[in-house]
Every structure is written in structure tokens, then in C-alpha cells.
Amino acid sequence: MDTDDHRPEAEAKMRQSLGLSDGSRPPAVDDPQRLARQAIRSQAAAREYAERQLLRAEQTIEDLEFSSG
């Protein structure tokens, strides 16, 4: 069984779940506002991830300082 046979279907499902393609909407490149909203959502998600990682790192530093002192 060739896995490439299922790639287009899996990719289409993934793109749809990410809001990157929808038959009822024009592609993002044809809708600048939609493209901008996607970019803002991506930036917000990246910022939230970075903030969580920073908090985790700060907690690790505090734990290390506490255990060594």
C-alpha cells in the first residue's frame, strides 16, 4: 500500500482543520484580511508559547537556586 495515495486527502484535512482551506471561502492569498487575521493568530500563538516557555525556564531557575542554596 502506497502512503502517497492518502497524502492529498490527509493534507486537505489538515489544512481545513487549521483554517487554511475551505471550499466556501476564497484562498487566503485572494483575501488579504483573512491572511492578516491568520498572521495575527499565528503571532499570538507563538507569543503565548514563548511566554509559557519563559515562565517554565524562570521556574526551573528558581528551583535550581532553591535546591543549591
C-alpha positions as CSV (number, residue, x, y, z in Angstrom):
1,M,0.0,0.0,0.0
2,D,1.5,3.3,-1.1
3,T,1.2,6.1,1.6
4,D,1.4,8.8,-1.1
5,D,-2.1,7.7,-2.2
6,H,-3.5,9.2,1.0
7,R,-1.3,12.3,1.2
8,P,-3.6,14.7,-0.7
9,E,-6.6,13.7,1.5
10,A,-4.7,13.9,4.7
11,E,-3.2,17.3,3.7
12,A,-6.6,18.6,2.8
13,K,-8.0,17.6,6.2
14,M,-5.1,19.1,8.0
15,R,-5.3,22.4,6.0
16,Q,-9.1,22.5,6.7
17,S,-8.6,21.9,10.4
18,L,-6.1,24.8,10.5
19,G,-8.5,27.0,8.7
20,L,-6.2,27.2,5.7
21,S,-8.6,26.0,3.1
22,D,-12.4,25.9,3.0
23,G,-14.4,25.4,-0.1
24,S,-16.8,28.2,0.8
25,R,-14.0,30.7,1.3
26,P,-11.5,32.1,-1.2
27,P,-7.9,31.1,-0.7
28,A,-6.1,33.4,1.8
29,V,-4.0,34.9,-1.0
30,D,-7.2,36.2,-2.5
31,D,-8.4,37.7,0.8
32,P,-5.8,40.0,2.4
33,Q,-7.9,40.5,5.5
34,R,-8.2,36.7,6.1
35,L,-4.4,36.4,5.5
36,A,-3.8,39.2,8.0
37,R,-6.1,37.5,10.6
38,Q,-4.2,34.3,10.1
39,A,-0.9,36.0,10.6
40,I,-2.1,37.7,13.8
41,R,-3.4,34.4,15.2
42,S,-0.1,32.7,14.4
43,Q,1.8,35.5,16.1
44,A,-0.4,35.4,19.1
45,A,0.0,31.6,19.4
46,A,3.8,32.0,19.1
47,R,3.9,34.7,21.7
48,E,1.8,32.6,24.1
49,Y,4.1,29.6,23.5
50,A,7.2,31.8,24.2
51,E,5.7,33.2,27.4
52,R,4.9,29.7,28.7
53,Q,8.5,28.6,27.9
54,L,9.8,31.7,29.7
55,L,7.7,31.0,32.8
56,R,8.9,27.4,32.7
57,A,12.5,28.5,32.5
58,E,12.1,31.0,35.3
59,Q,10.6,28.3,37.5
60,T,13.4,26.0,36.7
61,I,16.0,28.7,37.6
62,E,14.1,29.3,40.9
63,D,14.1,25.5,41.7
64,L,17.8,25.2,41.0
65,E,18.6,28.3,43.1
66,F,16.5,26.9,46.0
67,S,18.0,23.4,45.8
68,S,21.6,24.7,45.7
69,G,21.2,27.3,48.5
